[in-house]
Amino acid sequence: MVFTGIIQEKAKLIRVDKQADFYQIEIETSINFSKGMKIGASVSIDGVCLTVTSINERNLVFDIIIETLRVTNLVDLEVSDSVNLERAAKLGDEIGGHIISGHVSGVVQIFKIEKSENNHILYLKTSDELTRYIFSKGYVSLNGISLTIGEVNRKDNIFLVYLIPETLRISTIGEKKVGDNINLEIDTQTKNMVDLIEERQKGK
């Protein structure tokens, strides 16, 4: 399954059942979002591809296993939290953002937020491993949102993104604070290209 990084709505968690290395969450969606949804369907929740395990009218239930809890920010979920939702893309759908798999590369932290009358800029702290794949004007997915990278500070492993008003309106990203953890998915084409170049350099 693939997604486009264009958030369709934000929705609240109405139940979070935490067990040992396993969560079950229930999300209340709009009627439009859940219309035609079937058990087994894939949904991106804050950029993580999860499978619908139960449907109760417009409420959707998902199971989260240990590996997903380990590598994403879903481990921090609590009742009443809001999350970004996107249904899996269908053949022929317009790709408004970029192709996203829903397989998170790692978690980054909001280092700084700049707000002005016309701008909302996030500075994100990452790691040496992930910074290798982050380039100015390239693409990343942050909590499921397809975004273009602004400047990159490789020395301090910090990059920034500029958020437009529509992104702030439709998603939860404008509600995030300094110190919050964000799911990052690296663009697959960028990752493959960097890995290929490094392999060829090692082979010289």
C-alpha positions, 0 to 999 in steps of 0.5 A: 500500500502507498500514500500520498502525504496529503492529509485527509483529516485529523481525528481524535483517539477515543480509546487507547488500550495499552498492554505489554508490547501491544496497543489497541487504539480506536479513532473517531473519524468523519462519516466521509473518511470511514465511508466504504472502509473495510476490515483489513484496509490500510490507513496512515496514522501520523505517517504509520501504515496500520491495518483496520481490525474493527469498524463501529460505524465511523470509529476505526480500531487498529492494533499496534505491535511491538516493532511499531511501538519501538520505532515510531511516536505512536508509543506516546499516544493517549486518549483525546490526542489528535492524529493525521489520517490518510486512506491508502491511495487507489490506482489513478488517484492524483499524487499531490505530495510524494509516494509514501509507504507508511514505514517510518525511518525514525523519530525526530524531535522538534528543536525550535519553532518560528512563527510570524504573521505569514510563516510557521517554520519547524526546526527538527533534530535528527541523527547522523544516520538519517541526515545522510538522506536529507537534502534541501528541496528534497521530500520527507514525510513528517507525521504523514505529511509530504513536505519539502525540506528547507535548509539543512544543518549537517553539523548539528543534524538539524533541518527545517520545513516551512508550513503553509496555512492549509497544512496547519489547518488540515493536520495536527502539525501546527499543534506540536510543541518544542520537544515533541517527537515526529515520525519521519519517513525518508523519500525512497528514491533519495535513500536508494540513490544515496545508498547506491552512490556510497556503495560505488564509492566503497567499491573503488 
